[in-house]
Amino acid sequence: MKKTKLFLLLLGMFFMLPIQSVFSQNKADDVLGIWLSGDKDAQVEITKRGDKYFGKIVWLKDPIDTNTGKPKTDTKNPDPSLRSRPTLGMEMLKNFSFNGKDEWANGEIYDPKSGKTYSSYMKMDGHDLLKIRGYIGFSLIGRTTEWTRVKK
């Protein structure tokens, strides 16, 4: 009797795994909305254009440069012609594609604090946590930041 119960339990778990993975898959547009950065100093709105996903800064904790008294600009940008563009409203996530399962990949993330652009992919952990990995070359060399959903 115990062997039968154990067998049925294992059999049930075996059949639940595929069902569970189907229900845990993301839909392409699940990433849309406003997200609070890992440092909690900016909010980024992720939108869709065509079949690609982009993100722009829509809120800054400290929008004014204390040195100039004016709105913060992209002073670290390697392109001198872009250093005067405002940080607020800047597109920092570009060209992400949904892989059909659980990842938005082949995109780029721009870090206005360093002026560097990294290859990037994003994955959701639940409904309200977004893990973004920026890397150079291949994803083993990089850093992951976690953003929390502010608004869908």
C-alpha positions as CSV (number, residue, x, y, z in Angstrom):
1,M,0.0,0.0,0.0
2,K,2.8,2.4,0.9
3,K,4.5,1.7,-2.4
4,T,1.3,2.4,-4.3
5,K,0.8,5.8,-2.5
6,L,4.4,6.7,-3.2
7,F,4.1,5.8,-6.8
8,L,0.9,7.8,-7.2
9,L,2.5,10.8,-5.5
10,L,5.5,10.7,-7.8
11,L,3.4,10.2,-10.8
12,G,1.2,13.2,-9.9
13,M,4.3,15.3,-9.3
14,F,5.7,14.2,-12.7
15,F,2.5,15.3,-14.5
16,M,2.3,18.6,-12.6
17,L,5.8,19.8,-13.7
18,P,4.8,20.5,-17.3
19,I,1.5,22.1,-16.2
20,Q,3.3,24.3,-13.7
21,S,5.9,25.4,-16.3
22,V,3.1,26.4,-18.7
23,F,1.4,28.5,-16.1
24,S,4.7,30.2,-15.1
25,Q,5.6,31.4,-18.6
26,N,5.5,35.1,-19.2
27,K,3.5,36.8,-21.9
28,A,5.5,39.2,-24.0
29,D,3.8,42.3,-22.7
30,D,4.1,41.4,-19.0
31,V,7.2,43.6,-18.8
32,L,5.3,46.7,-19.8
33,G,4.8,49.3,-17.1
34,I,6.8,51.5,-14.7
35,W,9.7,50.1,-12.8
36,L,11.8,51.4,-9.8
37,S,15.5,50.9,-10.4
38,G,17.6,48.8,-8.0
39,D,19.2,51.9,-6.5
40,K,15.7,53.3,-6.0
41,D,16.7,56.6,-7.6
42,A,14.9,56.4,-10.9
43,Q,11.7,55.0,-12.4
44,V,11.8,53.6,-16.0
45,E,8.7,53.1,-18.2
46,I,9.0,50.1,-20.4
47,T,7.0,50.4,-23.6
48,K,6.7,48.5,-26.9
49,R,7.3,49.7,-30.4
50,G,6.6,47.1,-33.0
51,D,7.9,43.8,-31.5
52,K,10.7,45.5,-29.5
53,Y,10.7,46.8,-26.0
54,F,12.3,50.1,-24.8
55,G,12.6,51.9,-21.5
56,K,12.9,55.6,-20.7
57,I,13.5,57.4,-17.4
58,V,10.2,59.0,-16.3
59,W,11.1,59.9,-12.7
60,L,14.3,60.8,-10.8
61,K,14.7,61.0,-7.1
62,D,17.1,63.9,-7.5
63,P,16.2,65.5,-10.9
64,I,18.2,68.7,-10.3
65,D,22.0,68.9,-10.5
66,T,23.2,70.4,-7.3
67,N,26.2,72.1,-9.0
68,T,24.2,73.9,-11.7
69,G,20.7,74.1,-10.1
70,K,19.4,72.9,-13.5
71,P,17.9,69.5,-14.5
72,K,20.5,66.7,-14.6
73,T,22.0,66.0,-18.0
74,D,23.9,63.0,-19.5
75,T,27.3,64.4,-18.5
76,K,29.1,61.0,-18.6
77,N,28.1,60.2,-22.2
78,P,31.1,59.3,-24.3
79,D,29.6,61.3,-27.2
80,P,30.1,65.0,-26.3
81,S,27.1,66.0,-28.4
82,L,24.8,64.0,-26.1
83,R,26.2,65.4,-22.8
84,S,23.6,68.2,-22.7
85,R,20.6,66.0,-23.2
86,P,18.3,65.7,-20.1
87,T,18.5,62.5,-18.0
88,L,14.8,62.7,-17.4
89,G,13.1,61.3,-20.5
90,M,16.2,59.5,-21.7
91,E,15.8,56.1,-23.3
92,M,18.1,53.7,-21.5
93,L,16.7,50.3,-22.6
94,K,16.7,49.6,-26.3
95,N,15.6,46.8,-28.7
96,F,14.7,44.0,-26.4
97,S,12.9,41.0,-28.0
98,F,10.8,38.5,-26.2
99,N,11.9,34.9,-26.6
100,G,8.5,33.4,-26.3
101,K,9.0,32.0,-22.9
102,D,10.7,33.9,-20.1
103,E,13.3,36.3,-21.3
104,W,13.6,39.7,-23.1
105,A,16.9,39.4,-24.9
106,N,19.3,41.0,-27.4
107,G,18.8,44.5,-26.0
108,E,21.0,47.2,-24.6
109,I,21.0,49.1,-21.4
110,Y,22.7,52.5,-21.0
111,D,24.0,53.5,-17.6
112,P,23.8,57.3,-17.3
113,K,25.9,57.1,-14.1
114,S,28.9,55.7,-16.0
115,G,28.1,56.7,-19.6
116,K,28.5,53.0,-20.7
117,T,26.2,50.8,-22.8
118,Y,26.0,47.1,-22.2
119,S,24.4,44.2,-23.9
120,S,21.5,43.1,-21.8
121,Y,18.6,40.7,-21.2
122,M,15.7,40.8,-18.7
123,K,13.8,38.2,-16.8
124,M,10.8,38.5,-14.5
125,D,10.8,36.9,-11.1
126,G,7.1,36.8,-10.3
127,H,4.9,39.6,-11.4
128,D,6.6,42.6,-9.8
129,L,10.3,41.9,-9.9
130,L,12.4,42.4,-13.0
131,K,16.0,41.1,-13.2
132,I,18.1,43.0,-15.7
133,R,21.6,41.7,-16.6
134,G,24.1,44.0,-18.4
135,Y,27.3,42.5,-19.7
136,I,30.2,42.9,-22.1
137,G,30.8,40.1,-24.6
138,F,29.0,37.2,-22.9
139,S,26.6,37.2,-20.0
140,L,29.1,35.5,-17.5
141,I,30.9,38.9,-17.2
142,G,28.3,41.3,-16.1
143,R,26.0,42.5,-13.3
144,T,22.4,41.9,-12.5
145,T,20.1,44.5,-11.0
146,E,16.6,44.0,-9.7
147,W,13.8,46.5,-10.4
148,T,10.4,46.5,-8.7
149,R,7.2,47.3,-10.4
150,V,5.6,50.6,-9.6
151,K,2.7,50.6,-12.0
152,K,1.4,48.2,-14.7
